[in-house]
Amino acid sequence: PVTPAAPVATGLDAKKLYDTNCVACHGQTRQGVTGLGKPLTPESLAPLSDDEIRNTILKGKPNTLMLGWEGRLSVAEINSLIQLIKYTSP
């Protein structure tokens, strides 16, 4: 098992956060949606550090549909999403 790199607040439901905020562009099974969002799976995110993923969630990705979530998701919520998408198989 992979040890979580960032502390995750207890009581947060990362799957619910994903379903509320990410599923429309990244898909129910996190395999991505053509023309909208890339896959968010342990395999697709392996080359990226947690900090790189966190920065993408916070700031978005220029010239893509990925908008930044800074001010809309808390640090704890973002950390729980990172644990879900990078360390948990869909």
PyMOL Python script that loads the backbone (N, CA, C, O; Angstrom):
from pymol import cmd

cmd.read_pdbstr("""\
ATOM      1  N   PRO A   1       0.824  -1.197   0.000  1.00  0.00           N
ATOM      2  CA  PRO A   1       0.000   0.000   0.000  1.00  0.00           C
ATOM      3  C   PRO A   1       0.864   1.256   0.000  1.00  0.00           C
ATOM      4  O   PRO A   1       1.939   1.286   0.599  1.00  0.00           O
ATOM      5  N   VAL A   2       0.386   2.271  -0.669  1.00  0.00           N
ATOM      6  CA  VAL A   2       1.092   3.546  -0.748  1.00  0.00           C
ATOM      7  C   VAL A   2       0.722   4.383   0.469  1.00  0.00           C
ATOM      8  O   VAL A   2      -0.451   4.497   0.822  1.00  0.00           O
ATOM      9  N   THR A   3       1.719   4.960   1.096  1.00  0.00           N
ATOM     10  CA  THR A   3       1.479   5.825   2.240  1.00  0.00           C
ATOM     11  C   THR A   3       1.040   7.194   1.740  1.00  0.00           C
ATOM     12  O   THR A   3       1.705   7.778   0.884  1.00  0.00           O
ATOM     13  N   PRO A   4      -0.068   7.714   2.259  1.00  0.00           N
ATOM     14  CA  PRO A   4      -0.504   9.040   1.824  1.00  0.00           C
ATOM     15  C   PRO A   4       0.574  10.078   2.089  1.00  0.00           C
ATOM     16  O   PRO A   4       1.183  10.084   3.159  1.00  0.00           O
ATOM     17  N   ALA A   5       0.810  10.948   1.129  1.00  0.00           N
ATOM     18  CA  ALA A   5       1.839  11.970   1.247  1.00  0.00           C
ATOM     19  C   ALA A   5       1.322  13.198   1.982  1.00  0.00           C
ATOM     20  O   ALA A   5       2.092  13.900   2.639  1.00  0.00           O
ATOM     21  N   ALA A   6       0.044  13.458   1.877  1.00  0.00           N
ATOM     22  CA  ALA A   6      -0.528  14.644   2.516  1.00  0.00           C
ATOM     23  C   ALA A   6      -1.581  14.204   3.523  1.00  0.00           C
ATOM     24  O   ALA A   6      -2.335  13.267   3.260  1.00  0.00           O
ATOM     25  N   PRO A   7      -1.643  14.868   4.670  1.00  0.00           N
ATOM     26  CA  PRO A   7      -2.671  14.501   5.645  1.00  0.00           C
ATOM     27  C   PRO A   7      -4.063  14.785   5.103  1.00  0.00           C
ATOM     28  O   PRO A   7      -4.289  15.783   4.418  1.00  0.00           O
ATOM     29  N   VAL A   8      -4.971  13.911   5.414  1.00  0.00           N
ATOM     30  CA  VAL A   8      -6.350  14.055   4.956  1.00  0.00           C
ATOM     31  C   VAL A   8      -7.239  14.236   6.182  1.00  0.00           C
ATOM     32  O   VAL A   8      -7.165  13.458   7.133  1.00  0.00           O
ATOM     33  N   ALA A   9      -8.064  15.249   6.153  1.00  0.00           N
ATOM     34  CA  ALA A   9      -8.970  15.480   7.268  1.00  0.00           C
ATOM     35  C   ALA A   9      -9.984  14.350   7.350  1.00  0.00           C
ATOM     36  O   ALA A   9     -10.516  13.906   6.332  1.00  0.00           O
ATOM     37  N   THR A  10     -10.243  13.896   8.546  1.00  0.00           N
ATOM     38  CA  THR A  10     -11.232  12.846   8.711  1.00  0.00           C
ATOM     39  C   THR A  10     -12.615  13.428   8.489  1.00  0.00           C
ATOM     40  O   THR A  10     -12.841  14.621   8.691  1.00  0.00           O
ATOM     41  N   GLY A  11     -13.530  12.580   8.074  1.00  0.00           N
ATOM     42  CA  GLY A  11     -14.895  13.016   7.868  1.00  0.00           C
ATOM     43  C   GLY A  11     -15.170  13.535   6.466  1.00  0.00           C
ATOM     44  O   GLY A  11     -16.323  13.794   6.122  1.00  0.00           O
ATOM     45  N   LEU A  12     -14.128  13.693   5.647  1.00  0.00           N
ATOM     46  CA  LEU A  12     -14.354  14.133   4.272  1.00  0.00           C
ATOM     47  C   LEU A  12     -14.638  12.924   3.394  1.00  0.00           C
ATOM     48  O   LEU A  12     -13.989  11.886   3.526  1.00  0.00           O
ATOM     49  N   ASP A  13     -15.590  13.057   2.515  1.00  0.00           N
ATOM     50  CA  ASP A  13     -15.920  12.001   1.572  1.00  0.00           C
ATOM     51  C   ASP A  13     -15.374  12.408   0.203  1.00  0.00           C
ATOM     52  O   ASP A  13     -16.019  13.145  -0.542  1.00  0.00           O
ATOM     53  N   ALA A  14     -14.171  11.915  -0.116  1.00  0.00           N
ATOM     54  CA  ALA A  14     -13.510  12.288  -1.361  1.00  0.00           C
ATOM     55  C   ALA A  14     -14.328  11.875  -2.571  1.00  0.00           C
ATOM     56  O   ALA A  14     -14.369  12.602  -3.564  1.00  0.00           O
ATOM     57  N   LYS A  15     -14.979  10.724  -2.508  1.00  0.00           N
ATOM     58  CA  LYS A  15     -15.789  10.265  -3.642  1.00  0.00           C
ATOM     59  C   LYS A  15     -16.941  11.235  -3.888  1.00  0.00           C
ATOM     60  O   LYS A  15     -17.261  11.550  -5.034  1.00  0.00           O
ATOM     61  N   LYS A  16     -17.557  11.703  -2.813  1.00  0.00           N
ATOM     62  CA  LYS A  16     -18.650  12.671  -2.960  1.00  0.00           C
ATOM     63  C   LYS A  16     -18.114  13.985  -3.544  1.00  0.00           C
ATOM     64  O   LYS A  16     -18.751  14.584  -4.411  1.00  0.00           O
ATOM     65  N   LEU A  17     -16.946  14.432  -3.071  1.00  0.00           N
ATOM     66  CA  LEU A  17     -16.324  15.638  -3.630  1.00  0.00           C
ATOM     67  C   LEU A  17     -16.052  15.461  -5.122  1.00  0.00           C
ATOM     68  O   LEU A  17     -16.317  16.358  -5.923  1.00  0.00           O
ATOM     69  N   TYR A  18     -15.521  14.296  -5.484  1.00  0.00           N
ATOM     70  CA  TYR A  18     -15.242  14.008  -6.890  1.00  0.00           C
ATOM     71  C   TYR A  18     -16.538  14.038  -7.699  1.00  0.00           C
ATOM     72  O   TYR A  18     -16.617  14.679  -8.747  1.00  0.00           O
ATOM     73  N   ASP A  19     -17.555  13.332  -7.191  1.00  0.00           N
ATOM     74  CA  ASP A  19     -18.824  13.262  -7.918  1.00  0.00           C
ATOM     75  C   ASP A  19     -19.465  14.638  -8.085  1.00  0.00           C
ATOM     76  O   ASP A  19     -20.118  14.896  -9.096  1.00  0.00           O
ATOM     77  N   THR A  20     -19.288  15.511  -7.119  1.00  0.00           N
ATOM     78  CA  THR A  20     -19.870  16.852  -7.160  1.00  0.00           C
ATOM     79  C   THR A  20     -19.084  17.789  -8.069  1.00  0.00           C
ATOM     80  O   THR A  20     -19.677  18.612  -8.767  1.00  0.00           O
ATOM     81  N   ASN A  21     -17.759  17.676  -8.072  1.00  0.00           N
ATOM     82  CA  ASN A  21     -16.931  18.691  -8.717  1.00  0.00           C
ATOM     83  C   ASN A  21     -16.153  18.239  -9.948  1.00  0.00           C
ATOM     84  O   ASN A  21     -15.754  19.076 -10.758  1.00  0.00           O
ATOM     85  N   CYS A  22     -15.930  16.951 -10.107  1.00  0.00           N
ATOM     86  CA  CYS A  22     -14.995  16.479 -11.140  1.00  0.00           C
ATOM     87  C   CYS A  22     -15.602  15.556 -12.191  1.00  0.00           C
ATOM     88  O   CYS A  22     -15.113  15.479 -13.318  1.00  0.00           O
ATOM     89  N   VAL A  23     -16.670  14.858 -11.815  1.00  0.00           N
ATOM     90  CA  VAL A  23     -17.199  13.783 -12.648  1.00  0.00           C
ATOM     91  C   VAL A  23     -17.636  14.257 -14.039  1.00  0.00           C
ATOM     92  O   VAL A  23     -17.509  13.507 -15.007  1.00  0.00           O
ATOM     93  N   ALA A  24     -18.141  15.475 -14.154  1.00  0.00           N
ATOM     94  CA  ALA A  24     -18.648  15.952 -15.450  1.00  0.00           C
ATOM     95  C   ALA A  24     -17.557  15.964 -16.520  1.00  0.00           C
ATOM     96  O   ALA A  24     -17.833  15.691 -17.688  1.00  0.00           O
ATOM     97  N   CYS A  25     -16.333  16.276 -16.132  1.00  0.00           N
ATOM     98  CA  CYS A  25     -15.246  16.357 -17.110  1.00  0.00           C
ATOM     99  C   CYS A  25     -14.313  15.147 -17.101  1.00  0.00           C
ATOM    100  O   CYS A  25     -13.682  14.837 -18.112  1.00  0.00           O
ATOM    101  N   HIS A  26     -14.229  14.468 -15.961  1.00  0.00           N
ATOM    102  CA  HIS A  26     -13.273  13.363 -15.854  1.00  0.00           C
ATOM    103  C   HIS A  26     -13.935  11.993 -15.820  1.00  0.00           C
ATOM    104  O   HIS A  26     -13.240  10.977 -15.818  1.00  0.00           O
ATOM    105  N   GLY A  27     -15.252  11.944 -15.793  1.00  0.00           N
ATOM    106  CA  GLY A  27     -15.981  10.687 -15.912  1.00  0.00           C
ATOM    107  C   GLY A  27     -16.222   9.964 -14.602  1.00  0.00           C
ATOM    108  O   GLY A  27     -15.474  10.113 -13.636  1.00  0.00           O
ATOM    109  N   GLN A  28     -17.285   9.181 -14.595  1.00  0.00           N
ATOM    110  CA  GLN A  28     -17.708   8.418 -13.416  1.00  0.00           C
ATOM    111  C   GLN A  28     -16.619   7.460 -12.935  1.00  0.00           C
ATOM    112  O   GLN A  28     -16.438   7.266 -11.733  1.00  0.00           O
ATOM    113  N   THR A  29     -15.897   6.866 -13.884  1.00  0.00           N
ATOM    114  CA  THR A  29     -14.848   5.913 -13.511  1.00  0.00           C
ATOM    115  C   THR A  29     -13.457   6.534 -13.600  1.00  0.00           C
ATOM    116  O   THR A  29     -12.457   5.816 -13.598  1.00  0.00           O
ATOM    117  N   ARG A  30     -13.386   7.863 -13.677  1.00  0.00           N
ATOM    118  CA  ARG A  30     -12.145   8.630 -13.707  1.00  0.00           C
ATOM    119  C   ARG A  30     -11.272   8.294 -14.910  1.00  0.00           C
ATOM    120  O   ARG A  30     -10.057   8.488 -14.863  1.00  0.00           O
ATOM    121  N   GLN A  31     -11.872   7.793 -15.986  1.00  0.00           N
ATOM    122  CA  GLN A  31     -11.124   7.433 -17.193  1.00  0.00           C
ATOM    123  C   GLN A  31     -11.015   8.600 -18.172  1.00  0.00           C
ATOM    124  O   GLN A  31     -10.435   8.452 -19.248  1.00  0.00           O
ATOM    125  N   GLY A  32     -11.566   9.755 -17.808  1.00  0.00           N
ATOM    126  CA  GLY A  32     -11.522  10.917 -18.680  1.00  0.00           C
ATOM    127  C   GLY A  32     -12.730  10.976 -19.587  1.00  0.00           C
ATOM    128  O   GLY A  32     -13.411   9.974 -19.806  1.00  0.00           O
ATOM    129  N   VAL A  33     -12.987  12.157 -20.109  1.00  0.00           N
ATOM    130  CA  VAL A  33     -14.074  12.376 -21.058  1.00  0.00           C
ATOM    131  C   VAL A  33     -13.455  13.086 -22.259  1.00  0.00           C
ATOM    132  O   VAL A  33     -12.907  14.180 -22.126  1.00  0.00           O
ATOM    133  N   THR A  34     -13.545  12.466 -23.421  1.00  0.00           N
ATOM    134  CA  THR A  34     -12.947  13.017 -24.634  1.00  0.00           C
ATOM    135  C   THR A  34     -13.383  14.461 -24.846  1.00  0.00           C
ATOM    136  O   THR A  34     -14.573  14.777 -24.819  1.00  0.00           O
ATOM    137  N   GLY A  35     -12.411  15.321 -25.056  1.00  0.00           N
ATOM    138  CA  GLY A  35     -12.680  16.730 -25.301  1.00  0.00           C
ATOM    139  C   GLY A  35     -12.924  17.552 -24.049  1.00  0.00           C
ATOM    140  O   GLY A  35     -13.051  18.773 -24.128  1.00  0.00           O
ATOM    141  N   LEU A  36     -12.992  16.898 -22.885  1.00  0.00           N
ATOM    142  CA  LEU A  36     -13.255  17.637 -21.643  1.00  0.00           C
ATOM    143  C   LEU A  36     -12.116  17.491 -20.640  1.00  0.00           C
ATOM    144  O   LEU A  36     -11.424  18.464 -20.338  1.00  0.00           O
ATOM    145  N   GLY A  37     -11.921  16.280 -20.124  1.00  0.00           N
ATOM    146  CA  GLY A  37     -10.932  16.095 -19.070  1.00  0.00           C
ATOM    147  C   GLY A  37     -10.149  14.811 -19.214  1.00  0.00           C
ATOM    148  O   GLY A  37     -10.662  13.807 -19.709  1.00  0.00           O
ATOM    149  N   LYS A  38      -8.904  14.851 -18.778  1.00  0.00           N
ATOM    150  CA  LYS A  38      -8.019  13.697 -18.846  1.00  0.00           C
ATOM    151  C   LYS A  38      -8.369  12.678 -17.766  1.00  0.00           C
ATOM    152  O   LYS A  38      -9.074  13.003 -16.811  1.00  0.00           O
ATOM    153  N   PRO A  39      -7.877  11.440 -17.916  1.00  0.00           N
ATOM    154  CA  PRO A  39      -8.076  10.437 -16.867  1.00  0.00           C
ATOM    155  C   PRO A  39      -7.424  10.877 -15.553  1.00  0.00           C
ATOM    156  O   PRO A  39      -6.386  11.539 -15.547  1.00  0.00           O
ATOM    157  N   LEU A  40      -8.051  10.496 -14.456  1.00  0.00           N
ATOM    158  CA  LEU A  40      -7.527  10.765 -13.123  1.00  0.00           C
ATOM    159  C   LEU A  40      -7.430   9.444 -12.371  1.00  0.00           C
ATOM    160  O   LEU A  40      -8.233   9.146 -11.486  1.00  0.00           O
ATOM    161  N   THR A  41      -6.432   8.669 -12.745  1.00  0.00           N
ATOM    162  CA  THR A  41      -6.216   7.355 -12.146  1.00  0.00           C
ATOM    163  C   THR A  41      -4.785   7.279 -11.613  1.00  0.00           C
ATOM    164  O   THR A  41      -3.938   8.084 -12.000  1.00  0.00           O
ATOM    165  N   PRO A  42      -4.508   6.316 -10.725  1.00  0.00           N
ATOM    166  CA  PRO A  42      -3.135   6.169 -10.243  1.00  0.00           C
ATOM    167  C   PRO A  42      -2.126   6.025 -11.381  1.00  0.00           C
ATOM    168  O   PRO A  42      -1.022   6.564 -11.302  1.00  0.00           O
ATOM    169  N   GLU A  43      -2.494   5.307 -12.431  1.00  0.00           N
ATOM    170  CA  GLU A  43      -1.583   5.106 -13.562  1.00  0.00           C
ATOM    171  C   GLU A  43      -1.332   6.412 -14.315  1.00  0.00           C
ATOM    172  O   GLU A  43      -0.191   6.720 -14.657  1.00  0.00           O
ATOM    173  N   SER A  44      -2.380   7.170 -14.573  1.00  0.00           N
ATOM    174  CA  SER A  44      -2.218   8.404 -15.351  1.00  0.00           C
ATOM    175  C   SER A  44      -1.536   9.507 -14.539  1.00  0.00           C
ATOM    176  O   SER A  44      -0.917  10.405 -15.109  1.00  0.00           O
ATOM    177  N   LEU A  45      -1.648   9.440 -13.215  1.00  0.00           N
ATOM    178  CA  LEU A  45      -1.076  10.480 -12.366  1.00  0.00           C
ATOM    179  C   LEU A  45       0.280  10.102 -11.772  1.00  0.00           C
ATOM    180  O   LEU A  45       0.903  10.922 -11.097  1.00  0.00           O
ATOM    181  N   ALA A  46       0.743   8.887 -12.008  1.00  0.00           N
ATOM    182  CA  ALA A  46       2.006   8.415 -11.430  1.00  0.00           C
ATOM    183  C   ALA A  46       3.191   9.342 -11.704  1.00  0.00           C
ATOM    184  O   ALA A  46       4.020   9.534 -10.814  1.00  0.00           O
ATOM    185  N   PRO A  47       3.304   9.927 -12.910  1.00  0.00           N
ATOM    186  CA  PRO A  47       4.465  10.796 -13.162  1.00  0.00           C
ATOM    187  C   PRO A  47       4.436  12.120 -12.389  1.00  0.00           C
ATOM    188  O   PRO A  47       5.448  12.819 -12.331  1.00  0.00           O
ATOM    189  N   LEU A  48       3.303  12.467 -11.803  1.00  0.00           N
ATOM    190  CA  LEU A  48       3.154  13.765 -11.144  1.00  0.00           C
ATOM    191  C   LEU A  48       3.283  13.643  -9.628  1.00  0.00           C
ATOM    192  O   LEU A  48       2.847  12.659  -9.032  1.00  0.00           O
ATOM    193  N   SER A  49       3.884  14.649  -9.024  1.00  0.00           N
ATOM    194  CA  SER A  49       3.953  14.695  -7.564  1.00  0.00           C
ATOM    195  C   SER A  49       2.604  15.183  -7.026  1.00  0.00           C
ATOM    196  O   SER A  49       1.797  15.755  -7.758  1.00  0.00           O
ATOM    197  N   ASP A  50       2.384  14.943  -5.743  1.00  0.00           N
ATOM    198  CA  ASP A  50       1.173  15.460  -5.115  1.00  0.00           C
ATOM    199  C   ASP A  50       1.112  16.977  -5.246  1.00  0.00           C
ATOM    200  O   ASP A  50       0.038  17.537  -5.468  1.00  0.00           O
ATOM    201  N   ASP A  51       2.261  17.650  -5.110  1.00  0.00           N
ATOM    202  CA  ASP A  51       2.291  19.109  -5.228  1.00  0.00           C
ATOM    203  C   ASP A  51       1.895  19.570  -6.632  1.00  0.00           C
ATOM    204  O   ASP A  51       1.204  20.578  -6.779  1.00  0.00           O
ATOM    205  N   GLU A  52       2.325  18.844  -7.655  1.00  0.00           N
ATOM    206  CA  GLU A  52       1.940  19.202  -9.027  1.00  0.00           C
ATOM    207  C   GLU A  52       0.437  19.039  -9.228  1.00  0.00           C
ATOM    208  O   GLU A  52      -0.207  19.878  -9.857  1.00  0.00           O
ATOM    209  N   ILE A  53      -0.111  17.962  -8.695  1.00  0.00           N
ATOM    210  CA  ILE A  53      -1.556  17.730  -8.806  1.00  0.00           C
ATOM    211  C   ILE A  53      -2.307  18.811  -8.034  1.00  0.00           C
ATOM    212  O   ILE A  53      -3.289  19.365  -8.530  1.00  0.00           O
ATOM    213  N   ARG A  54      -1.847  19.108  -6.827  1.00  0.00           N
ATOM    214  CA  ARG A  54      -2.476  20.140  -6.000  1.00  0.00           C
ATOM    215  C   ARG A  54      -2.471  21.491  -6.729  1.00  0.00           C
ATOM    216  O   ARG A  54      -3.476  22.202  -6.729  1.00  0.00           O
ATOM    217  N   ASN A  55      -1.355  21.835  -7.339  1.00  0.00           N
ATOM    218  CA  ASN A  55      -1.247  23.096  -8.065  1.00  0.00           C
ATOM    219  C   ASN A  55      -2.220  23.144  -9.246  1.00  0.00           C
ATOM    220  O   ASN A  55      -2.827  24.181  -9.516  1.00  0.00           O
ATOM    221  N   THR A  56      -2.364  22.023  -9.941  1.00  0.00           N
ATOM    222  CA  THR A  56      -3.310  21.971 -11.059  1.00  0.00           C
ATOM    223  C   THR A  56      -4.737  22.165 -10.567  1.00  0.00           C
ATOM    224  O   THR A  56      -5.517  22.890 -11.184  1.00  0.00           O
ATOM    225  N   ILE A  57      -5.079  21.520  -9.456  1.00  0.00           N
ATOM    226  CA  ILE A  57      -6.428  21.683  -8.909  1.00  0.00           C
ATOM    227  C   ILE A  57      -6.641  23.130  -8.475  1.00  0.00           C
ATOM    228  O   ILE A  57      -7.694  23.709  -8.741  1.00  0.00           O
ATOM    229  N   LEU A  58      -5.653  23.713  -7.811  1.00  0.00           N
ATOM    230  CA  LEU A  58      -5.784  25.085  -7.324  1.00  0.00           C
ATOM    231  C   LEU A  58      -5.832  26.103  -8.451  1.00  0.00           C
ATOM    232  O   LEU A  58      -6.701  26.974  -8.466  1.00  0.00           O
ATOM    233  N   LYS A  59      -4.906  25.997  -9.393  1.00  0.00           N
ATOM    234  CA  LYS A  59      -4.713  27.044 -10.407  1.00  0.00           C
ATOM    235  C   LYS A  59      -5.335  26.721 -11.760  1.00  0.00           C
ATOM    236  O   LYS A  59      -5.508  27.615 -12.588  1.00  0.00           O
ATOM    237  N   GLY A  60      -5.672  25.458 -11.992  1.00  0.00           N
ATOM    238  CA  GLY A  60      -6.181  25.058 -13.294  1.00  0.00           C
ATOM    239  C   GLY A  60      -5.046  24.832 -14.278  1.00  0.00           C
ATOM    240  O   GLY A  60      -3.874  24.892 -13.907  1.00  0.00           O
ATOM    241  N   LYS A  61      -5.393  24.571 -15.534  1.00  0.00           N
ATOM    242  CA  LYS A  61      -4.397  24.374 -16.591  1.00  0.00           C
ATOM    243  C   LYS A  61      -4.697  25.346 -17.723  1.00  0.00           C
ATOM    244  O   LYS A  61      -5.778  25.304 -18.311  1.00  0.00           O
ATOM    245  N   PRO A  62      -3.745  26.220 -18.030  1.00  0.00           N
ATOM    246  CA  PRO A  62      -3.965  27.184 -19.115  1.00  0.00           C
ATOM    247  C   PRO A  62      -4.280  26.481 -20.440  1.00  0.00           C
ATOM    248  O   PRO A  62      -3.774  25.396 -20.727  1.00  0.00           O
ATOM    249  N   ASN A  63      -5.114  27.120 -21.217  1.00  0.00           N
ATOM    250  CA  ASN A  63      -5.492  26.630 -22.555  1.00  0.00           C
ATOM    251  C   ASN A  63      -6.218  25.288 -22.528  1.00  0.00           C
ATOM    252  O   ASN A  63      -6.205  24.547 -23.512  1.00  0.00           O
ATOM    253  N   THR A  64      -6.855  24.978 -21.388  1.00  0.00           N
ATOM    254  CA  THR A  64      -7.696  23.787 -21.294  1.00  0.00           C
ATOM    255  C   THR A  64      -8.997  24.194 -20.601  1.00  0.00           C
ATOM    256  O   THR A  64      -9.166  25.347 -20.205  1.00  0.00           O
ATOM    257  N   LEU A  65      -9.897  23.247 -20.464  1.00  0.00           N
ATOM    258  CA  LEU A  65     -11.142  23.510 -19.743  1.00  0.00           C
ATOM    259  C   LEU A  65     -10.974  23.395 -18.236  1.00  0.00           C
ATOM    260  O   LEU A  65     -11.914  23.668 -17.490  1.00  0.00           O
ATOM    261  N   MET A  66      -9.763  22.986 -17.766  1.00  0.00           N
ATOM    262  CA  MET A  66      -9.524  22.818 -16.337  1.00  0.00           C
ATOM    263  C   MET A  66      -9.360  24.173 -15.667  1.00  0.00           C
ATOM    264  O   MET A  66      -8.335  24.839 -15.808  1.00  0.00           O
ATOM    265  N   LEU A  67     -10.396  24.562 -14.935  1.00  0.00           N
ATOM    266  CA  LEU A  67     -10.370  25.809 -14.194  1.00  0.00           C
ATOM    267  C   LEU A  67      -9.779  25.570 -12.814  1.00  0.00           C
ATOM    268  O   LEU A  67      -9.792  24.440 -12.324  1.00  0.00           O
ATOM    269  N   GLY A  68      -9.272  26.597 -12.193  1.00  0.00           N
ATOM    270  CA  GLY A  68      -8.742  26.484 -10.841  1.00  0.00           C
ATOM    271  C   GLY A  68      -9.860  26.436  -9.806  1.00  0.00           C
ATOM    272  O   GLY A  68     -10.902  27.074  -9.960  1.00  0.00           O
ATOM    273  N   TRP A  69      -9.622  25.673  -8.757  1.00  0.00           N
ATOM    274  CA  TRP A  69     -10.604  25.509  -7.689  1.00  0.00           C
ATOM    275  C   TRP A  69     -10.204  26.266  -6.421  1.00  0.00           C
ATOM    276  O   TRP A  69     -10.829  26.095  -5.373  1.00  0.00           O
ATOM    277  N   GLU A  70      -9.175  27.095  -6.510  1.00  0.00           N
ATOM    278  CA  GLU A  70      -8.735  27.870  -5.355  1.00  0.00           C
ATOM    279  C   GLU A  70      -9.880  28.743  -4.865  1.00  0.00           C
ATOM    280  O   GLU A  70     -10.529  29.436  -5.649  1.00  0.00           O
ATOM    281  N   GLY A  71     -10.119  28.701  -3.567  1.00  0.00           N
ATOM    282  CA  GLY A  71     -11.212  29.476  -2.987  1.00  0.00           C
ATOM    283  C   GLY A  71     -12.545  28.757  -3.020  1.00  0.00           C
ATOM    284  O   GLY A  71     -13.497  29.186  -2.367  1.00  0.00           O
ATOM    285  N   ARG A  72     -12.626  27.674  -3.769  1.00  0.00           N
ATOM    286  CA  ARG A  72     -13.872  26.902  -3.844  1.00  0.00           C
ATOM    287  C   ARG A  72     -13.754  25.572  -3.112  1.00  0.00           C
ATOM    288  O   ARG A  72     -14.741  25.045  -2.600  1.00  0.00           O
ATOM    289  N   LEU A  73     -12.525  25.030  -3.068  1.00  0.00           N
ATOM    290  CA  LEU A  73     -12.266  23.817  -2.307  1.00  0.00           C
ATOM    291  C   LEU A  73     -11.212  24.135  -1.260  1.00  0.00           C
ATOM    292  O   LEU A  73     -10.274  24.889  -1.521  1.00  0.00           O
ATOM    293  N   SER A  74     -11.368  23.561  -0.079  1.00  0.00           N
ATOM    294  CA  SER A  74     -10.401  23.790   0.995  1.00  0.00           C
ATOM    295  C   SER A  74      -9.159  22.927   0.758  1.00  0.00           C
ATOM    296  O   SER A  74      -9.172  22.004  -0.055  1.00  0.00           O
ATOM    297  N   VAL A  75      -8.097  23.247   1.481  1.00  0.00           N
ATOM    298  CA  VAL A  75      -6.874  22.446   1.404  1.00  0.00           C
ATOM    299  C   VAL A  75      -7.182  20.992   1.766  1.00  0.00           C
ATOM    300  O   VAL A  75      -6.706  20.071   1.102  1.00  0.00           O
ATOM    301  N   ALA A  76      -7.970  20.790   2.807  1.00  0.00           N
ATOM    302  CA  ALA A  76      -8.326  19.426   3.227  1.00  0.00           C
ATOM    303  C   ALA A  76      -9.110  18.701   2.131  1.00  0.00           C
ATOM    304  O   ALA A  76      -8.880  17.516   1.887  1.00  0.00           O
ATOM    305  N   GLU A  77     -10.031  19.400   1.474  1.00  0.00           N
ATOM    306  CA  GLU A  77     -10.800  18.779   0.388  1.00  0.00           C
ATOM    307  C   GLU A  77      -9.888  18.412  -0.774  1.00  0.00           C
ATOM    308  O   GLU A  77     -10.017  17.328  -1.344  1.00  0.00           O
ATOM    309  N   ILE A  78      -8.970  19.299  -1.129  1.00  0.00           N
ATOM    310  CA  ILE A  78      -8.044  19.019  -2.224  1.00  0.00           C
ATOM    311  C   ILE A  78      -7.142  17.849  -1.859  1.00  0.00           C
ATOM    312  O   ILE A  78      -6.902  16.979  -2.697  1.00  0.00           O
ATOM    313  N   ASN A  79      -6.640  17.805  -0.638  1.00  0.00           N
ATOM    314  CA  ASN A  79      -5.803  16.671  -0.213  1.00  0.00           C
ATOM    315  C   ASN A  79      -6.572  15.357  -0.277  1.00  0.00           C
ATOM    316  O   ASN A  79      -6.016  14.331  -0.670  1.00  0.00           O
ATOM    317  N   SER A  80      -7.836  15.381   0.104  1.00  0.00           N
ATOM    318  CA  SER A  80      -8.616  14.142   0.043  1.00  0.00           C
ATOM    319  C   SER A  80      -8.857  13.723  -1.403  1.00  0.00           C
ATOM    320  O   SER A  80      -8.859  12.529  -1.706  1.00  0.00           O
ATOM    321  N   LEU A  81      -9.061  14.689  -2.303  1.00  0.00           N
ATOM    322  CA  LEU A  81      -9.206  14.361  -3.726  1.00  0.00           C
ATOM    323  C   LEU A  81      -7.911  13.765  -4.286  1.00  0.00           C
ATOM    324  O   LEU A  81      -7.949  12.814  -5.067  1.00  0.00           O
ATOM    325  N   ILE A  82      -6.773  14.322  -3.889  1.00  0.00           N
ATOM    326  CA  ILE A  82      -5.490  13.781  -4.355  1.00  0.00           C
ATOM    327  C   ILE A  82      -5.342  12.336  -3.912  1.00  0.00           C
ATOM    328  O   ILE A  82      -4.913  11.489  -4.696  1.00  0.00           O
ATOM    329  N   GLN A  83      -5.691  12.044  -2.671  1.00  0.00           N
ATOM    330  CA  GLN A  83      -5.587  10.669  -2.187  1.00  0.00           C
ATOM    331  C   GLN A  83      -6.489   9.741  -3.001  1.00  0.00           C
ATOM    332  O   GLN A  83      -6.112   8.610  -3.307  1.00  0.00           O
ATOM    333  N   LEU A  84      -7.663  10.219  -3.344  1.00  0.00           N
ATOM    334  CA  LEU A  84      -8.598   9.415  -4.134  1.00  0.00           C
ATOM    335  C   LEU A  84      -8.061   9.169  -5.538  1.00  0.00           C
ATOM    336  O   LEU A  84      -7.953   8.020  -5.967  1.00  0.00           O
ATOM    337  N   ILE A  85      -7.725  10.227  -6.252  1.00  0.00           N
ATOM    338  CA  ILE A  85      -7.391  10.078  -7.675  1.00  0.00           C
ATOM    339  C   ILE A  85      -6.015   9.493  -7.913  1.00  0.00           C
ATOM    340  O   ILE A  85      -5.799   8.823  -8.922  1.00  0.00           O
ATOM    341  N   LYS A  86      -5.070   9.731  -7.000  1.00  0.00           N
ATOM    342  CA  LYS A  86      -3.703   9.247  -7.237  1.00  0.00           C
ATOM    343  C   LYS A  86      -3.414   7.905  -6.575  1.00  0.00           C
ATOM    344  O   LYS A  86      -2.577   7.142  -7.057  1.00  0.00           O
ATOM    345  N   TYR A  87      -4.103   7.614  -5.476  1.00  0.00           N
ATOM    346  CA  TYR A  87      -3.743   6.422  -4.696  1.00  0.00           C
ATOM    347  C   TYR A  87      -4.835   5.382  -4.606  1.00  0.00           C
ATOM    348  O   TYR A  87      -4.655   4.361  -3.941  1.00  0.00           O
ATOM    349  N   THR A  88      -5.981   5.614  -5.266  1.00  0.00           N
ATOM    350  CA  THR A  88      -7.094   4.675  -5.188  1.00  0.00           C
ATOM    351  C   THR A  88      -7.556   4.324  -6.601  1.00  0.00           C
ATOM    352  O   THR A  88      -7.848   5.212  -7.402  1.00  0.00           O
ATOM    353  N   SER A  89      -7.621   3.049  -6.898  1.00  0.00           N
ATOM    354  CA  SER A  89      -8.107   2.625  -8.217  1.00  0.00           C
ATOM    355  C   SER A  89      -9.586   2.934  -8.332  1.00  0.00           C
ATOM    356  O   SER A  89     -10.331   2.827  -7.357  1.00  0.00           O
ATOM    357  N   PRO A  90     -10.016   3.324  -9.548  1.00  0.00           N
ATOM    358  CA  PRO A  90     -11.455   3.624  -9.749  1.00  0.00           C
ATOM    359  C   PRO A  90     -12.327   2.405  -9.511  1.00  0.00           C
ATOM    360  O   PRO A  90     -13.549   2.487  -9.637  1.00  0.00           O
TER     361      PRO A  90
END
""", "prot")
cmd.dss("prot")
cmd.show_as("cartoon", "prot")
cmd.util.cbc("prot")
cmd.orient("prot")
